[in-house]
Amino acid sequence: MFFKVLLYVLMVIILIGLLGKINYNASLYDKNDNAVEFIFPIWNWGEPWFYANFDTNGSNFKAPDDLRFRWIEDTFKKLSDKRDIICREKGTSSEECELADIELEDLNEQLEEAKLELEDIIEEKGDEVRLSRKYEKKKFNF
């Protein structure tokens, strides 16, 4: 009975892991660069249901302030690549290419809005703003 419960719990953890987004940094030279970030769910990781970040400073379960901006930026890059492929294969005057252009313009507007929201958050919170490691400025130790 105990092993069945353990097996089911393990299967649920694996399923949640497969439905989440995992980002990691690894460095052989500086242990402070090592980090793992888990965001659930993968289909809308800009507004996560669960967030976890593990690095040399410990663990953190509060999502960074720039997560929505990162999500829209990533979606924009993927759609831009998809649009390039569609327009190359079907031609720039095709209906599919025109629809992809419209979709890309809408997403570009969302990206600009998210950028303005992030700038407002940074201005409002000041030093208390929490950005992803990807966007943090490098700190030099002298």
MIMAR-347406 format. One line per field, with one value per residue: residue number from 0; residue in three letters; x, y, z of N, C-alpha, C in turn. Coordinates in pm, 1 decimal. Atoms other than C-alpha are relative to their C-alpha. Layout:
<nodes>
nr NUM, ...
rest ALA, ...
n.x X, ...
n.y Y, ...
n.z Z, ...
ca.x X, ...
ca.y Y, ...
ca.z Z, ...
c.x X, ...
c.y Y, ...
c.z Z, ...
</nodes>
This chain:
<nodes>
nr 0, 1, 2, 3, 4, 5, 6, 7, 8, 9, 10, 11, 12, 13, 14, 15, 16, 17, 18, 19, 20, 21, 22, 23, 24, 25, 26, 27, 28, 29, 30, 31, 32, 33, 34, 35, 36, 37, 38, 39, 40, 41, 42, 43, 44, 45, 46, 47, 48, 49, 50, 51, 52, 53, 54, 55, 56, 57, 58, 59, 60, 61, 62, 63, 64, 65, 66, 67, 68, 69, 70, 71, 72, 73, 74, 75, 76, 77, 78, 79, 80, 81, 82, 83, 84, 85, 86, 87, 88, 89, 90, 91, 92, 93, 94, 95, 96, 97, 98, 99, 100, 101, 102, 103, 104, 105, 106, 107, 108, 109, 110, 111, 112, 113, 114, 115, 116, 117, 118, 119, 120, 121, 122, 123, 124, 125, 126, 127, 128, 129, 130, 131, 132, 133, 134, 135, 136, 137, 138, 139, 140, 141
rest MET, PHE, PHE, LYS, VAL, LEU, LEU, TYR, VAL, LEU, MET, VAL, ILE, ILE, LEU, ILE, GLY, LEU, LEU, GLY, LYS, ILE, ASN, TYR, ASN, ALA, SER, LEU, TYR, ASP, LYS, ASN, ASP, ASN, ALA, VAL, GLU, PHE, ILE, PHE, PRO, ILE, TRP, ASN, TRP, GLY, GLU, PRO, TRP, PHE, TYR, ALA, ASN, PHE, ASP, THR, ASN, GLY, SER, ASN, PHE, LYS, ALA, PRO, ASP, ASP, LEU, ARG, PHE, ARG, TRP, ILE, GLU, ASP, THR, PHE, LYS, LYS, LEU, SER, ASP, LYS, ARG, ASP, ILE, ILE, CYS, ARG, GLU, LYS, GLY, THR, SER, SER, GLU, GLU, CYS, GLU, LEU, ALA, ASP, ILE, GLU, LEU, GLU, ASP, LEU, ASN, GLU, GLN, LEU, GLU, GLU, ALA, LYS, LEU, GLU, LEU, GLU, ASP, ILE, ILE, GLU, GLU, LYS, GLY, ASP, GLU, VAL, ARG, LEU, SER, ARG, LYS, TYR, GLU, LYS, LYS, LYS, PHE, ASN, PHE
n.x 82.7, -89.7, -73.1, 94.2, 16.1, -127.5, -5.1, 93.5, -56.3, -111.4, 56.1, 56.3, -113.7, -56.7, 96.2, -10.7, -128.5, 9.9, 90.1, -60.5, -116.1, -120.6, -113.8, -114.3, -132.2, -104.0, -134.3, -108.4, -97.4, 52.0, 116.6, 111.1, 76.4, 82.2, 137.6, 106.5, 127.4, 112.5, 123.0, 114.3, 2.1, -81.4, 80.4, 16.1, -97.3, -7.5, 80.3, -12.7, 72.9, -105.1, -132.5, -107.5, -133.7, -102.2, -134.5, -92.4, 58.2, 107.9, 116.8, 93.6, 123.4, 72.4, -36.6, -62.1, 88.9, -10.3, 36.6, 97.8, -75.4, -78.5, 90.7, 45.0, -117.6, -27.7, 107.8, -23.2, -111.6, 46.1, 94.2, -76.9, -66.1, 104.9, 44.1, -103.6, 9.2, 124.0, -12.1, -98.8, 56.7, 125.0, -10.8, 37.4, 134.8, 98.7, 90.7, -62.8, -104.4, 66.6, 54.6, -113.5, -42.8, 97.9, -21.0, -128.1, 22.1, 73.6, -91.9, -95.5, 67.6, -0.7, -137.7, -23.4, 76.2, -68.0, -124.0, 38.4, 39.7, -121.9, -66.9, 76.5, -27.4, -136.8, 2.4, 79.7, -64.1, -137.1, -98.2, 67.7, 46.7, -64.4, -8.2, -58.3, -146.4, -33.7, 1.4, -70.3, -131.1, -112.3, -62.4, -142.6, -62.0, -137.6
n.y -119.4, -115.0, -13.9, -49.8, -143.3, -59.1, 5.8, -99.9, -132.1, -15.5, -19.8, -134.7, -92.7, 8.9, -62.7, -145.0, -39.4, 0.2, -107.8, -126.3, -50.3, 4.0, -77.5, 18.7, -55.2, 83.0, -51.3, 72.2, -96.1, -82.8, 69.4, -94.0, 1.0, 119.8, -21.2, 74.9, -69.4, 84.1, -77.9, 82.9, 91.9, -39.9, -66.5, -140.9, -20.4, -142.3, -13.2, 137.8, 50.2, 36.0, -44.8, 33.0, -31.7, 50.7, -43.9, 1.4, -78.7, 77.8, 19.8, -110.8, 45.0, -117.2, -24.3, -131.2, -102.4, -7.7, 128.4, -20.8, -57.2, 109.0, 91.1, -62.7, -10.9, 134.1, 30.2, -84.0, 57.2, 124.1, -33.7, -64.0, 108.0, 73.3, -86.9, 2.9, 128.2, -0.3, -93.2, 52.5, 115.4, -31.0, -126.4, -114.8, -48.3, 102.3, -30.7, 45.9, -96.5, -121.9, 28.4, 5.2, -139.4, -64.0, 59.4, -51.3, -139.7, 0.4, 42.8, -108.4, -97.7, 57.2, -7.7, -139.2, -22.7, 71.2, -73.7, -118.0, 48.0, 36.0, -124.7, -56.8, 80.6, -30.4, -134.4, 2.7, 78.8, -45.0, 104.1, 122.5, 72.9, 130.4, 38.3, 130.8, -1.7, -28.3, -143.0, -73.3, -52.1, 71.9, -66.6, 27.7, -1.7, -51.2
n.z 0.0, -9.2, 125.5, 100.6, -24.8, 39.6, 146.1, 52.9, -27.6, 92.8, 133.8, 4.3, 4.3, 134.5, 91.1, -20.4, 56.9, 146.0, 41.2, -41.7, 74.6, -82.5, 47.7, -89.4, 28.0, -59.4, 24.2, -67.0, -49.4, -108.0, -54.8, -12.5, 125.2, 6.8, -43.2, 66.1, -11.7, 42.3, 15.0, 37.5, 113.1, 114.1, 102.8, -34.7, -107.1, -33.1, -122.8, -48.0, -115.7, -95.2, 41.3, -94.3, 46.7, -90.9, 36.2, -113.1, -108.8, -60.1, 85.1, 4.0, 61.5, 48.4, 139.6, 21.3, 55.2, 146.2, 58.3, 107.5, 111.7, 57.3, 68.7, 124.2, 86.3, 51.6, 93.9, 117.4, 77.1, 62.5, 106.9, 106.0, 73.5, 70.9, 108.3, 103.2, 71.2, 78.0, 112.3, 93.3, 69.8, 69.4, 71.8, -84.5, 32.1, -34.7, -110.7, -124.0, -35.9, -45.7, -133.5, -93.0, -20.2, -89.4, -132.7, -48.9, -37.7, -126.7, -105.5, -18.5, -86.3, -135.2, -48.8, -39.6, -123.9, -108.3, -27.6, -77.6, -133.4, -72.4, -36.9, -111.2, -119.5, -42.3, -57.1, -122.9, -105.2, -22.1, -29.9, -41.4, 117.6, 14.5, 140.1, 26.4, 10.4, 138.3, 24.8, -104.9, 37.2, -59.7, -113.8, -1.6, -132.4, 5.9
ca.x 0.0, 278.3, 465.4, 151.9, 101.7, 470.3, 447.2, 139.3, 301.7, 612.9, 402.2, 220.2, 551.6, 687.2, 367.3, 387.3, 754.0, 670.1, 397.9, 631.9, 911.6, 1261.0, 1536.8, 1885.7, 2225.5, 2535.9, 2893.3, 3208.2, 3394.6, 3165.0, 2924.1, 2714.2, 2604.5, 2439.7, 2060.2, 1747.1, 1411.7, 1083.8, 764.2, 426.1, 228.6, 425.4, 133.5, 107.7, 429.1, 391.8, 133.2, 249.1, 45.7, 369.2, 720.0, 1042.6, 1400.1, 1697.2, 2041.4, 2337.6, 2130.8, 1876.6, 1528.4, 1266.1, 902.4, 799.2, 793.3, 1019.4, 861.1, 977.9, 829.7, 534.6, 771.4, 998.7, 699.9, 570.3, 922.7, 976.7, 637.9, 720.1, 1052.3, 887.8, 607.6, 856.9, 1053.8, 731.4, 622.3, 956.8, 917.3, 555.8, 635.3, 936.5, 739.4, 403.4, 518.2, 483.7, 153.4, -16.4, -304.7, -111.7, 176.8, -58.3, -233.1, 104.2, 199.6, -120.4, -63.4, 296.5, 186.7, -63.7, 202.0, 443.7, 187.3, 155.8, 534.7, 549.0, 274.6, 459.2, 781.6, 606.0, 449.6, 792.8, 943.0, 660.0, 720.9, 1094.8, 1027.5, 768.3, 966.2, 1312.6, 1574.6, 1313.5, 1234.2, 1309.3, 1425.3, 1522.4, 1889.1, 1888.4, 1824.6, 2014.4, 2319.8, 2648.7, 2800.9, 3176.4, 3367.4, 3682.1
ca.y 0.0, 243.9, 171.8, 231.2, 571.3, 649.9, 541.5, 760.2, 1060.2, 1007.8, 982.1, 1306.8, 1485.6, 1360.8, 1470.3, 1817.3, 1833.0, 1746.1, 2013.3, 2282.5, 2491.1, 2434.1, 2691.1, 2642.6, 2808.2, 2603.5, 2718.1, 2527.0, 2846.2, 3039.7, 2861.2, 3179.4, 3136.3, 2800.2, 2815.4, 2617.0, 2779.0, 2581.7, 2743.5, 2567.9, 2555.2, 2562.7, 2684.8, 3016.9, 3061.9, 3440.9, 3405.8, 3092.0, 2884.4, 2769.1, 2915.0, 2792.7, 2915.6, 2738.1, 2897.9, 2958.0, 3207.3, 2937.7, 2877.6, 3131.3, 3064.3, 3418.8, 3485.3, 3767.9, 4093.4, 4055.3, 3708.7, 3831.7, 4039.7, 3737.1, 3522.8, 3770.6, 3827.5, 3452.0, 3410.6, 3699.8, 3541.9, 3204.0, 3360.2, 3570.3, 3258.4, 3078.3, 3376.2, 3378.1, 3010.2, 3051.8, 3354.5, 3180.9, 2865.3, 3015.9, 3354.1, 3700.9, 3767.7, 3452.8, 3464.4, 3264.0, 3512.0, 3808.8, 3645.4, 3576.3, 3942.6, 4059.6, 3820.4, 3940.2, 4305.9, 4231.0, 4051.6, 4339.5, 4575.3, 4339.5, 4333.5, 4713.7, 4721.7, 4461.6, 4662.0, 4975.7, 4779.0, 4644.0, 4993.6, 5114.9, 4827.4, 4900.8, 5268.6, 5191.5, 4927.1, 5077.0, 4856.5, 4599.8, 4496.7, 4131.5, 4053.8, 3722.5, 3630.2, 3663.7, 4037.5, 4127.6, 4343.8, 4170.3, 4250.0, 4277.8, 4194.6, 4396.5
ca.z 0.0, 93.4, -230.0, -439.6, -277.7, -325.4, -691.1, -753.0, -585.7, -797.0, -1115.2, -1030.3, -967.1, -1301.9, -1481.0, -1326.4, -1425.9, -1785.7, -1798.3, -1667.6, -1813.3, -1679.1, -1729.3, -1596.3, -1586.1, -1527.1, -1490.9, -1413.8, -1328.9, -1096.5, -864.3, -830.7, -1194.3, -1124.1, -1104.1, -1188.8, -1255.7, -1274.3, -1403.4, -1418.2, -1654.5, -1976.8, -2189.9, -2000.5, -1808.3, -1811.4, -1533.6, -1351.0, -1110.9, -947.0, -963.5, -804.2, -838.8, -682.9, -685.1, -454.5, -252.4, -168.9, -297.4, -396.9, -478.7, -574.6, -949.5, -1071.2, -1185.6, -1546.4, -1606.3, -1815.5, -2031.2, -2081.4, -2183.8, -2441.0, -2576.7, -2614.6, -2784.2, -3019.2, -3121.0, -3188.6, -3392.2, -3587.8, -3681.5, -3777.4, -3989.5, -4173.0, -4261.1, -4374.8, -4591.6, -4744.8, -4830.2, -4932.1, -5060.9, -4912.0, -5086.7, -4953.9, -4710.3, -4448.3, -4456.3, -4421.7, -4123.9, -3962.0, -4015.6, -3844.2, -3554.8, -3523.0, -3516.1, -3237.5, -3037.8, -3094.4, -2937.3, -2638.0, -2608.7, -2600.0, -2333.0, -2124.0, -2156.6, -2031.2, -1743.5, -1648.1, -1655.8, -1428.4, -1187.3, -1179.7, -1114.1, -845.1, -653.9, -697.0, -532.1, -424.7, -781.8, -850.0, -1202.4, -1354.2, -1348.8, -1725.6, -1704.8, -1388.2, -1431.2, -1368.9, -1030.0, -1023.8, -708.5, -655.5
c.x 87.7, 71.2, -90.5, -18.8, 126.5, 13.0, -92.1, 50.2, 115.5, -49.8, -59.8, 111.7, 63.7, -92.8, 4.2, 131.0, -2.4, -88.0, 51.9, 118.6, 118.5, 110.1, 115.3, 122.1, 100.5, 136.1, 100.4, 94.0, -47.9, -127.6, -119.8, -85.0, -92.6, -139.3, -94.7, -129.9, -108.6, -126.0, -110.3, -121.5, 79.0, -80.3, -27.1, 96.3, 22.7, -78.8, -4.3, -91.2, 99.1, 134.0, 100.2, 133.6, 98.9, 136.2, 86.3, -51.2, -113.3, -113.9, -93.0, -122.6, -86.2, 50.4, 63.5, -97.0, 2.4, -43.5, -98.8, 70.1, 82.0, -86.6, -44.0, 116.2, 33.7, -104.9, 17.8, 111.3, -42.2, -93.6, 71.7, 72.4, -100.7, -48.8, 100.5, -7.5, -123.3, 13.9, 101.7, -60.5, -120.4, 7.7, -53.3, -139.4, -108.1, -81.9, 60.6, 106.2, -61.3, -61.3, 110.5, 53.0, -91.7, 18.7, 129.0, -11.8, -74.3, 90.8, 106.3, -59.8, -3.8, 139.2, 33.4, -74.0, 69.0, 130.1, -30.1, -42.5, 122.6, 75.9, -72.5, 27.0, 138.9, 5.0, -71.6, 73.1, 142.9, 95.3, -64.0, -52.2, 78.8, -8.3, 60.0, 150.8, 44.2, 14.3, 71.3, 134.4, 107.7, 60.0, 145.6, 53.4, 144.6, 72.4
c.y 126.4, 24.1, 48.2, 150.8, 73.8, 4.4, 105.2, 142.3, 29.1, 24.2, 139.8, 103.7, 0.0, 66.9, 151.8, 51.7, 5.5, 113.0, 137.2, 36.0, 3.0, 78.7, -23.6, 73.0, -91.0, 57.1, -83.2, 95.0, 82.0, -63.3, 93.3, 7.4, -120.1, 28.8, -88.0, 73.4, -93.2, 85.0, -94.0, 88.1, 54.9, 78.8, 146.4, 33.4, 146.4, 32.7, -137.1, -31.2, -36.2, 43.5, -39.5, 31.2, -46.7, 44.8, 0.9, 82.8, -73.7, -17.1, 120.3, -45.8, 116.6, 30.2, 138.1, 95.7, 4.8, -127.5, 15.6, 56.6, -107.5, -93.1, 58.2, 12.8, -134.4, -40.2, 79.3, -57.2, -127.5, 29.0, 66.9, -104.5, -79.2, 79.8, -0.3, -128.1, -3.7, 89.2, -47.7, -114.2, 37.9, 126.2, 113.9, 52.9, -101.5, 42.0, -40.4, 97.9, 129.6, -17.7, -4.5, 140.6, 73.1, -49.7, 53.4, 146.6, 10.1, -37.1, 105.7, 109.6, -49.2, 7.6, 141.1, 33.5, -65.9, 71.0, 124.5, -38.1, -33.7, 125.0, 69.0, -74.4, 31.1, 137.2, 1.6, -69.7, 43.1, -116.0, -133.4, -80.8, -129.3, -41.3, -139.0, 12.8, 40.8, 150.0, 81.1, 48.2, -81.3, 81.5, -41.5, 14.2, 46.2, -26.7
c.z 0.0, -132.7, -113.9, 14.9, -43.7, -152.5, -61.6, 23.2, -95.5, -142.8, -14.7, -8.1, -139.1, -100.9, 11.8, -58.8, -151.5, -52.4, 39.8, -87.5, 95.4, -69.8, 96.5, -52.6, 67.9, -37.4, 77.4, 72.3, 118.9, 53.4, 17.1, -126.6, -12.0, 55.3, -80.1, 27.9, -54.3, -0.4, -47.2, -18.1, -117.0, -102.6, 31.0, 112.9, 32.3, 125.6, 67.0, 118.3, 110.4, -58.2, 107.7, -66.0, 106.4, -50.6, 124.6, 117.9, 70.8, -98.2, 10.8, -77.1, -47.3, -141.2, -14.5, -70.3, -152.3, -70.4, -115.4, -124.3, -69.8, -83.2, -133.8, -98.0, -63.8, -103.9, -129.4, -87.2, -72.8, -116.6, -116.9, -84.9, -83.6, -121.0, -114.2, -83.2, -88.9, -122.8, -103.9, -82.6, -86.2, -85.4, 85.6, -29.1, 35.3, 121.4, 134.5, 48.6, 52.5, 139.0, 105.3, 28.0, 97.5, 142.8, 63.1, 42.4, 132.6, 116.5, 26.9, 88.3, 144.5, 61.2, 45.4, 129.7, 118.7, 38.0, 83.0, 142.0, 83.8, 42.9, 115.7, 130.4, 53.9, 66.2, 134.7, 114.3, 29.8, 20.8, 36.8, -118.0, -13.8, -146.5, -11.4, -10.1, -139.3, -25.6, 106.9, -52.1, 71.8, 113.6, 2.3, 141.2, -13.6, 129.2
</nodes>
